[in-house]
Amino acid sequence: MIRVGLNGYGTIGKRVADAVAAQPDMELVGVTKTSPDYGAETALRRGYDLYAAIDDRAAAFEDAGLETAGTLGNLLDAVDVIVDCTPAGIGERNQPIYAAHDTPAIYQGGEDAAIADASFNARGSGAIDDPDSLRVVSCNTTGLSRLLAPLDEAYGVEKARVTLVRRGGDPSETDRGPINDVVPDPATVPSHHGPDVNTILPDVAVDTAALKAPVTGMHTHSVNVTLEQEPTTVEARELLRAEDRLFLIPERAGIDGAGALKDYAADVGRPRGDLWENCIWEESISVEGRDLYLFQNVHQEADVVPENVDAIRALVTDVTREESVARTNEAIGVGLDSLLSDAGSARDQIVADD
């Protein structure tokens, strides 16, 4: 049984905590919070042991009537691996704390790639030899790696060009913007997403440009990939359909954007309306010569969640990548498909145990 601690119970952290707790080969020892807010209450209501992330704030939890099991140091001494889900930049400050406790660590994509021994994506990463730390790449890089890896394996990628329309903030981030604008983010090209993809797929040529829009639902990618070989549109669609962490949205489903996607996810029973898969509009997948085109949406709150679970096994076990992905998918129910797909039937949908 892998003993897992989670430092940072926020947008990503609470989802990773639930996914870890669902794994039959993992034990969620506890989670940390910096203050006794509604997130701390939620963790306790879910039955998770709560730890104070900062030692001198421990008394604040007691004063608020929220029981803690100790501080971050106590958690680190009780686990085999710590998953850092703190805001961007905080992971770097936490790194020496983890090292002092000799605790292997997993970081998120908001940190620089140099923070860990390797960047990680379950679908795209090559072999990683005996790491002491891993960095799960960002939601956008995760989405692009899942898409480009099978295309490169099947047809070869000569050049990928991606325009990202990024959400302005998560639903709970009331201080984020823009409010009524669409702005280049950054104004320079390429954006950081292409180089980040190369930490996973170093041989794939990819250029990215990004815009930030006043929405909270998801990121949208407009993708053009020049392939080395020339598949048919049908062949490209079937290749992508076979990937468990890609969801091809059938045209007849009437899903026209992020709002309908989230509504669909909630209606089919996804916790928090989460979409762990890339969501690709099937009718957008088209091939002209060697150029493939498509639109996909990436749920920034959720798509890295299964990757964190797989990263835990990659860091502290000898379980193969393929076996880990299968275990993760089964435990939380990854592999969304629609009864309205051209195949005529959905993949078996697995509901995680409560």
C-alpha positions as CSV (number, residue, x, y, z in Angstrom):
1,M,0.0,0.0,0.0
2,I,1.4,3.4,-1.1
3,R,1.1,6.0,1.7
4,V,0.4,9.3,0.0
5,G,0.3,12.8,1.5
6,L,-1.1,15.8,-0.3
7,N,0.2,19.3,0.4
8,G,-2.4,21.9,-0.8
9,Y,-6.1,21.1,-0.8
10,G,-7.3,23.5,-3.4
11,T,-8.7,23.2,-7.0
12,I,-6.3,20.5,-8.1
13,G,-5.5,19.1,-4.6
14,K,-9.0,18.2,-3.6
15,R,-9.5,16.3,-6.9
16,V,-6.2,14.5,-6.6
17,A,-7.1,13.6,-3.0
18,D,-10.3,12.0,-4.1
19,A,-8.6,10.1,-6.9
20,V,-5.9,8.8,-4.6
21,A,-8.4,7.7,-2.0
22,A,-10.2,5.7,-4.7
23,Q,-7.1,3.7,-5.6
24,P,-7.0,0.2,-4.1
25,D,-3.2,0.2,-3.8
26,M,-3.0,3.7,-2.2
27,E,-3.8,5.2,1.2
28,L,-4.4,8.9,1.5
29,V,-2.7,9.6,4.9
30,G,-3.7,13.3,5.0
31,V,-4.0,16.7,3.3
32,T,-2.7,20.1,4.3
33,K,-4.3,23.5,4.4
34,T,-2.8,26.9,5.3
35,S,-5.9,28.2,7.0
36,P,-9.1,26.9,8.5
37,D,-11.5,27.8,5.6
38,Y,-14.3,26.0,3.9
39,G,-11.7,23.8,2.1
40,A,-10.4,22.5,5.4
41,E,-13.9,21.8,6.6
42,T,-14.6,19.9,3.3
43,A,-11.5,17.7,3.8
44,L,-12.7,16.7,7.3
45,R,-16.2,16.0,6.0
46,R,-14.7,13.7,3.5
47,G,-12.9,11.8,6.2
48,Y,-9.4,13.0,5.4
49,D,-7.0,13.7,8.2
50,L,-6.1,17.4,8.1
51,Y,-2.6,18.8,8.7
52,A,-1.5,22.5,9.1
53,A,0.7,23.4,6.2
54,I,2.5,26.1,8.2
55,D,3.6,25.3,11.8
56,D,2.7,28.6,13.4
57,R,-0.8,28.5,12.0
58,A,-1.7,25.2,13.7
59,A,-3.5,27.0,16.6
60,A,-5.8,28.8,14.2
61,F,-7.4,25.4,13.2
62,E,-8.0,24.6,16.9
63,D,-9.5,28.0,17.5
64,A,-11.8,27.4,14.6
65,G,-12.9,24.1,15.9
66,L,-11.2,22.0,13.2
67,E,-9.2,19.1,14.5
68,T,-5.7,18.5,12.9
69,A,-3.5,15.5,13.0
70,G,-0.3,17.6,13.1
71,T,1.7,19.8,10.8
72,L,3.3,19.3,7.4
73,G,6.4,17.8,8.9
74,N,4.4,15.2,10.7
75,L,2.7,14.3,7.4
76,L,6.0,14.0,5.6
77,D,7.3,11.6,8.2
78,A,4.2,9.3,7.7
79,V,4.1,9.0,3.9
80,D,6.0,7.3,1.1
81,V,5.4,10.2,-1.3
82,I,4.1,13.8,-1.1
83,V,2.0,15.4,-3.9
84,D,2.5,19.1,-3.9
85,C,-0.6,20.9,-5.2
86,T,0.2,24.3,-3.9
87,P,-0.1,27.5,-6.0
88,A,2.6,28.1,-8.6
89,G,5.9,29.0,-7.1
90,I,5.2,27.6,-3.7
91,G,6.4,24.1,-4.7
92,E,9.9,25.5,-5.2
93,R,9.8,26.9,-1.6
94,N,8.6,23.6,-0.3
95,Q,11.3,21.6,-2.1
96,P,14.0,21.8,0.7
97,I,11.4,20.8,3.3
98,Y,10.7,17.6,1.4
99,A,14.4,17.0,1.0
100,A,15.0,17.5,4.7
101,H,12.4,14.7,5.4
102,D,13.8,12.5,2.6
103,T,10.3,12.4,1.0
104,P,9.9,11.8,-2.7
105,A,7.8,14.6,-4.2
106,I,5.5,15.2,-7.1
107,Y,5.0,18.8,-8.3
108,Q,2.5,20.5,-10.7
109,G,3.0,22.2,-14.0
110,G,3.0,25.7,-12.5
111,E,6.5,25.0,-11.4
112,D,9.6,25.3,-13.6
113,A,10.6,22.0,-15.2
114,A,13.9,22.1,-13.4
115,I,12.2,21.6,-10.0
116,A,12.0,17.8,-10.6
117,D,14.1,15.0,-12.1
118,A,11.7,14.8,-15.0
119,S,8.4,16.1,-16.4
120,F,5.7,13.5,-16.6
121,N,2.7,12.6,-18.7
122,A,1.3,9.1,-18.6
123,R,0.7,8.9,-22.4
124,G,3.7,10.8,-23.7
125,S,6.7,10.5,-21.4
126,G,9.5,8.2,-22.3
127,A,11.3,6.0,-19.8
128,I,12.3,7.7,-16.6
129,D,15.1,6.1,-14.7
130,D,14.7,5.9,-10.9
131,P,13.5,9.5,-10.2
132,D,13.3,11.1,-6.7
133,S,10.8,13.7,-8.0
134,L,8.5,14.3,-10.9
135,R,6.6,17.3,-12.3
136,V,3.2,16.6,-13.7
137,V,2.9,19.0,-16.6
138,S,0.2,21.7,-16.8
139,C,-3.4,21.0,-18.0
140,N,-2.7,22.4,-21.5
141,T,0.6,20.5,-21.8
142,T,-1.2,17.3,-20.6
143,G,-3.9,17.8,-23.2
144,L,-1.4,18.4,-26.0
145,S,0.8,15.5,-25.0
146,R,-2.1,13.1,-25.0
147,L,-3.1,14.2,-28.5
148,L,0.3,14.5,-30.1
149,A,1.9,11.2,-28.8
150,P,-0.4,8.8,-30.7
151,L,-0.3,11.0,-33.8
152,D,3.5,10.9,-33.7
153,E,3.6,7.2,-33.1
154,A,1.2,6.4,-35.9
155,Y,2.0,9.0,-38.6
156,G,5.0,11.1,-37.4
157,V,4.6,14.8,-36.6
158,E,6.4,17.2,-38.9
159,K,5.0,20.3,-37.2
160,A,2.2,21.1,-34.8
161,R,0.6,24.5,-34.6
162,V,-1.7,25.2,-31.7
163,T,-3.7,28.3,-30.7
164,L,-5.0,28.2,-27.2
165,V,-7.9,30.2,-25.9
166,R,-7.4,30.0,-22.2
167,R,-10.0,30.5,-19.5
168,G,-9.4,33.7,-17.5
169,G,-9.7,31.8,-14.1
170,D,-11.2,28.9,-12.4
171,P,-14.9,29.3,-11.2
172,S,-13.9,30.1,-7.6
173,E,-11.2,32.6,-8.6
174,T,-13.1,35.9,-8.3
175,D,-9.9,38.0,-8.4
176,R,-8.8,36.8,-11.9
177,G,-9.4,38.5,-15.2
178,P,-9.9,39.8,-17.8
179,I,-13.6,40.7,-17.2
180,N,-14.6,41.9,-20.7
181,D,-11.7,41.4,-23.1
182,V,-9.6,38.8,-24.9
183,V,-5.9,39.4,-24.6
184,P,-2.8,37.7,-25.9
185,D,-1.2,35.7,-23.0
186,P,1.6,36.1,-23.6
187,A,1.9,38.6,-26.5
188,T,5.0,36.8,-27.7
189,V,5.0,33.7,-29.9
190,P,5.6,30.9,-29.1
191,S,3.9,30.8,-25.7
192,H,5.4,28.6,-23.0
193,H,3.2,25.7,-23.8
194,G,5.2,24.5,-26.8
195,P,8.5,24.3,-25.0
196,D,6.7,22.6,-22.1
197,V,5.3,19.9,-24.5
198,N,8.9,19.3,-25.5
199,T,9.7,18.3,-21.9
200,I,7.5,15.3,-22.6
201,L,7.9,14.9,-26.4
202,P,11.3,16.3,-27.2
203,D,11.3,15.3,-30.8
204,V,8.0,16.9,-31.8
205,A,8.1,20.3,-33.4
206,V,5.3,22.4,-31.9
207,D,4.5,26.1,-31.9
208,T,1.9,27.5,-29.6
209,A,0.1,30.9,-29.3
210,A,-2.2,31.7,-26.4
211,L,-5.1,34.1,-25.7
212,K,-6.9,34.6,-22.4
213,A,-10.7,35.0,-22.5
214,P,-13.3,36.0,-19.8
215,V,-14.6,32.5,-19.2
216,T,-14.1,29.9,-16.4
217,G,-15.2,26.6,-18.0
218,M,-12.3,25.2,-20.0
219,H,-9.4,25.9,-22.3
220,T,-10.0,25.5,-26.1
221,H,-7.3,24.5,-28.5
222,S,-7.4,25.0,-32.3
223,V,-4.9,22.4,-33.6
224,N,-3.2,22.0,-37.0
225,V,-0.7,19.1,-37.2
226,T,1.3,18.5,-40.4
227,L,2.0,14.8,-40.4
228,E,4.8,12.8,-42.1
229,Q,2.3,10.3,-43.5
230,E,-1.1,10.9,-44.9
231,P,-4.0,9.2,-43.1
232,T,-7.6,9.5,-44.1
233,T,-10.0,11.5,-41.9
234,V,-11.6,8.2,-40.9
235,E,-8.3,6.7,-39.9
236,A,-7.3,9.7,-37.8
237,R,-10.7,9.7,-36.0
238,E,-10.4,6.0,-35.2
239,L,-6.9,6.4,-34.0
240,L,-7.9,9.1,-31.5
241,R,-11.1,7.3,-30.5
242,A,-9.0,4.4,-29.3
243,E,-7.3,6.5,-26.7
244,D,-8.9,6.2,-23.3
245,R,-8.1,9.7,-22.2
246,L,-9.5,11.3,-25.3
247,F,-13.3,11.8,-25.7
248,L,-14.6,12.3,-29.2
249,I,-17.8,14.4,-28.9
250,P,-20.3,13.1,-31.5
251,E,-21.9,15.7,-33.7
252,R,-25.4,14.4,-32.9
253,A,-24.9,15.0,-29.2
254,G,-25.5,18.7,-29.7
255,I,-22.6,19.7,-27.4
256,D,-21.5,23.1,-28.7
257,G,-19.1,24.3,-26.1
258,A,-17.7,24.1,-22.6
259,G,-21.0,24.9,-20.9
260,A,-22.8,21.9,-22.5
261,L,-19.8,19.7,-21.9
262,K,-19.8,20.5,-18.2
263,D,-23.6,19.9,-18.1
264,Y,-23.1,16.6,-19.8
265,A,-20.4,15.5,-17.4
266,A,-22.5,16.3,-14.4
267,D,-25.5,14.6,-15.9
268,V,-23.6,11.3,-16.5
269,G,-22.4,11.4,-12.9
270,R,-19.0,12.9,-13.0
271,P,-18.0,14.3,-9.6
272,R,-18.0,18.1,-9.7
273,G,-18.8,17.8,-13.4
274,D,-15.2,16.9,-14.1
275,L,-13.7,15.9,-17.4
276,W,-10.5,14.0,-17.1
277,E,-10.3,13.4,-20.8
278,N,-9.5,15.8,-23.7
279,C,-12.8,16.6,-25.3
280,I,-12.4,16.6,-29.1
281,W,-15.3,17.6,-31.5
282,E,-15.4,14.6,-33.8
283,E,-16.6,16.5,-36.8
284,S,-13.7,19.0,-36.4
285,I,-11.2,16.2,-37.0
286,S,-10.3,16.5,-40.7
287,V,-7.3,15.7,-42.9
288,E,-6.3,17.6,-46.0
289,G,-3.2,16.1,-47.5
290,R,-0.8,15.7,-44.6
291,D,-2.5,18.4,-42.5
292,L,-4.8,17.3,-39.7
293,Y,-7.2,19.9,-38.0
294,L,-9.3,19.7,-34.9
295,F,-10.8,21.6,-32.0
296,Q,-10.5,20.2,-28.4
297,N,-11.4,21.4,-25.0
298,V,-9.3,20.8,-21.9
299,H,-10.9,21.0,-18.4
300,Q,-8.2,22.8,-16.5
301,E,-9.5,21.7,-13.1
302,A,-9.4,18.0,-13.8
303,D,-7.3,16.6,-16.7
304,V,-4.1,16.4,-14.7
305,V,-5.8,14.4,-11.9
306,P,-5.2,10.9,-13.4
307,E,-1.7,11.9,-14.3
308,N,-0.9,12.6,-10.7
309,V,-2.1,9.2,-9.7
310,D,0.1,7.6,-12.4
311,A,3.0,9.8,-11.4
312,I,2.8,8.4,-7.8
313,R,3.2,4.8,-9.1
314,A,6.0,5.9,-11.5
315,L,7.9,7.5,-8.6
316,V,7.6,4.8,-5.9
317,T,6.7,1.5,-7.5
318,D,7.8,-0.8,-10.4
319,V,4.3,-0.9,-11.9
320,T,4.4,-0.4,-15.6
321,R,3.0,2.7,-17.2
322,E,0.3,0.7,-19.0
323,E,-0.8,-1.1,-15.9
324,S,-0.9,2.1,-13.8
325,V,-3.0,3.8,-16.4
326,A,-5.4,0.9,-16.5
327,R,-5.7,0.9,-12.7
328,T,-6.2,4.6,-12.5
329,N,-8.8,4.6,-15.2
330,E,-10.7,1.7,-13.6
331,A,-10.6,3.2,-10.1
332,I,-12.0,6.6,-10.9
333,G,-13.9,5.8,-14.2
334,V,-11.8,7.4,-16.9
335,G,-12.8,6.6,-20.4
336,L,-15.8,8.7,-21.3
337,D,-17.7,7.9,-24.5
338,S,-21.2,8.6,-25.7
339,L,-24.1,6.3,-26.8
340,L,-24.5,8.7,-29.7
341,S,-21.0,8.0,-31.1
342,D,-20.7,6.5,-34.6
343,A,-19.5,3.3,-32.9
344,G,-23.1,2.9,-31.6
345,S,-22.2,2.1,-28.0
346,A,-20.2,3.7,-25.2
347,R,-17.3,2.2,-23.4
348,D,-18.2,0.6,-20.2
349,Q,-18.5,3.4,-17.7
350,I,-16.9,2.5,-14.3
351,V,-18.2,4.3,-11.3
352,A,-15.6,4.7,-8.5
353,D,-16.5,3.2,-5.1
354,D,-17.7,5.8,-2.6
